[in-house]
C-alpha cells in the first residue's frame, strides 16, 4: 500500500527543479571553487619561489665569512647580486631595477660572531607589493640555506657536525593507549588532531542532514499549504504509512543528492590537494603525515575498519532521523515559510548534545548516559567516532544500530498518533505562533 | 455541535440523506458547510451530538473505502501528471489489480482532459485541476461522495459538464451524493433534496419542489432569503 505513495514522493521531488538544482549546483560549484582557489595559490607560490631564485646581498661586514656566504648561496643555485648599502627605500629601488624580491643585509660583526662560535645576525628585506599568503615562501627557502651555511661555519674545526647541532637529542617517545592496548610512536600531544576529528563528526552530520531535513519539512509543509494532505487523510491509507512513505521517498532523493554533493566535494579535494603541482615543494609527505598526528601506516592499525563501517552506517541512520524530524516539523507547519523558520534552529540545537559528548570524559559519562547516547540516532555517530579514536566500540555496537533505527521509527509512530486533521490543525496554530516569535527576534534586514 | 476553541462553528445541524439520492447543503460562506462535511468525512470530530455515515462512525478506517470526500480547496501535486495522480488513487484503493485499472479508466473518462492528462498538474488551469479532483472522488465508485463546491473555479460549460457527470454517475452506480454550493441554482438543478444552513444551523430541509411551492418562490435563493429574513437563523 505504501509503494505508490513512495513512488509519488520520488517523482514529485525529482521533477522539482527547486529540489534537484541545489544538489547539482552544489556538485558543480565545488570543483569550480577548487579551481578558483588553486589558480591564485599556484600563481602565488610560483611567483614567490621564482622571485627568490635571485637574491640581493648588502655586505656591511666585508669579512671572509660574508664572502663565503655569497659563494655558498651561488653554489646552491641562487643568483647573488651585490647591492650598494643604503636606506630601505634606496635598497628597494636597486632591487626593483634588477628584478629582485629579496635582499640579505649582512651586518658588521657577522664574521666575528661566527669566528667566536656565537649566533650571527642577518637582516632579510622582503620586497612585496602586498601582504599575501605565500609572500614568505621564497625567503624561507633562502633563509634555510643561510642557516645551513652558519651551522657549517659554526661547527667547522669542532668535533660537532651541523646535523648534531640541529638535532642534539634523539628522542624516542611512545604513547601507550590503555583503552586499546596499543603502543603508538610519538607523545600523546601528537594525537590531539585525531581526538579533535571527533569534533568534525557533528559538523559533518549537520552539514549533510540539513538538506534532507529541510527537504522533508518543505515537502510535508507543501502538502499542508496546497491542501493535498486533507485529501490524503481521507483516502484508505494509514497516517503512519503517509509519514513513512514521505520519509522513505524523500530519503531516497536526498541520498541521491548527497552522492552528488560528495562527488563535488571529492572533486574539490582532488583539485586542491592532488593537482597542486608545487605542493610537494612546500611539504614533504612525512611532514604532511605529521600534521595528522601520526604516520599513515600507524593509523591503519590504529583505526578498526569495522568501526569505520559502523560509523558510516550510524551517520546514515542519523540522517534518516533528521529527515524524520523534518517530516514531523513539516507536518506541524501550516506552510513552507513556517517550516523553514523552524528547521534551521532545530538542526543547530540538535548539535549541542553532540559537543557535550566530545568534551565529556568516559568517567563522567557513566554507563546509563553512554547507552542512551548510543541509542539516540542524533548522538550515536558522535560517541562512536570518539570511541573509535580514543578507545574501542562496545561489543553490543551492532545492536545499537538496530535500536537507532527503531528510535526513528518509534518517533514516526508517535507522530502518526497525532497525525489527524484536527490535531494537526491545532498543533499547526501553536507552531505558527512559535515561528512568528522566532521571526520577530531576528534583526530586520539592512 | 462543533466548537473551535471559544468559537461555535456548528450550533444545530441535523439531517438525513437517503441512499442513492443527491442531497445539497446550501448556504453562504462561513455557514458551516465545510465543517459539516469534514465531520462526515472523519476529518473532524463533533464536540457533541451523533453522526453516522452508512451506519458507522465517520472516523472508521474501513469507511474510507466507501466514502469519497472532495474538499473545496483541494490542491494538486505540482510535478505529478493528472494520469499519475489518478493511478496513485486507484492503487491506494485496489493495489495493482484489474479493479485499479478499471477505476483509472473511469477516472480518465470523468476528467476528460485528453492528452493533457499526461502533463504535470502545475500546468493545469484551475478548472482542469478541479475536474481531475472530481474524477478522483468518483472513479473509486464510492457509496457516498461528499463534494464540497464541486464546480468552484469552473466556467459555465465545464461546470455543466461536471454537474451532468455527477448526476449520471449517481444514477448509474447508485452513489449517494452530498454536495455543497454557493450557487443555489446549481443545487436546484442537481439535487432532489436540500438543507439550508446559516450561521451553523440548519434552517430548513426538504425536497426542492416542496420548498419552492411552500414559499411561493421562483428559486431556492428566494427561499433562503425568506428564511433568513424571517429570522430563521435565530
Interface residues (C-beta under 8 A of the other chain):
Chain A: X1 X3 X4 X5 X7 X8 X11 X12 X13 X15 X16 X225 X226 X227 X228 X230 X231 X233 X234 X235 X236 X237 X238 X420 X421 X422
Chain B: X38 X41 X42 X43 X44 X45 X61 X64 X65 X67 X68 X69 X70 X71 X73 X74 X75 X76 X77 X78 X79 X80 X84 X87 X88 X89 X91 X92 X93 X95 X120 X133 X136
